[in-house]
Amino acid sequence: MEFRPARADELPRLCEMLENAKERLRLLGLTQWQSGIPNGEMLAADIAAGCSFVLAEQGELLASASICFGEDESYREIDGAWPNNEPYAAIHRVFTAQDALRKGCGTLLLQKAETFCLRRGVRNLRVDTHRGNLPMQALLRRCGFSLCGVIILQNTPEIDPERLAYHKILTAKEESR
């Protein structure tokens, strides 16, 4: 499988995958991603900024995430504690194609993101998710992320902006993947 930057010509498929992911969250009874964001405009901006990445196999998109370097204002205040204040990358907008669910694509996507970040010299990753998003929480635990506390998303129309905040300190083990 290939981990690479998303291309502008893949935006329609990414939007389709995103809408399917939103529907799965809605069916779980969650408010996460139900207020109009993320949307195609955000995905297009991620692609243009070079921070949208995909996991693909033989041209078929299986999963996607946004990897943002630099400070995320939503992570400035936490009810809890981050393990350190070193530079980090934030992973946002993680979603998987409907036909790739439960095939390990989310795990592989995060592993590839870890390797990518290490090669850029960043050894800390942060991710947040809704308290009710049990599939994402399970994925993060499986991938070695630690729950650090609760944050409030800034500048968002989300109905419930409270999120569980996770952190992972990367080691040489992740770099060898």
Stockholm file with secondary structure:
# STOCKHOLM 1.0

chainA/1-177         MEFRPARADELPRLCEMLENAKERLRLLGLTQWQSGIPNGEMLAADIAAGCSFVLAEQGELLASASICFGEDESYREIDGAWPNNEPYAAIHRVFTAQDALRKGCGTLLLQKAETFCLRRGVRNLRVDTHRGNLPMQALLRRCGFSLCGVIILQNTPEIDPERLAYHKILTAKEESR
#=GR chainA/1-177 SS CEEEECCGGGHHHHHHHHHHHHHHHHHTTCCTTCSSCSCHHHHHHHHHHTCEEEEEETTEEEEEEEEEESCCGGGSSCEECCSCCSCCEEEEEEEECGGGTTTTHHHHHHHHHHHHHHHTTCCEEEEEECTTCHHHHHHHHHTTCEEEEEEECSSCCCSSCEEEEEEEECCHHHHTC
#=GC SS_cons         CEEEECCGGGHHHHHHHHHHHHHHHHHTTCCTTCSSCSCHHHHHHHHHHTCEEEEEETTEEEEEEEEEESCCGGGSSCEECCSCCSCCEEEEEEEECGGGTTTTHHHHHHHHHHHHHHHTTCCEEEEEECTTCHHHHHHHHHTTCEEEEEEECSSCCCSSCEEEEEEEECCHHHHTC
//
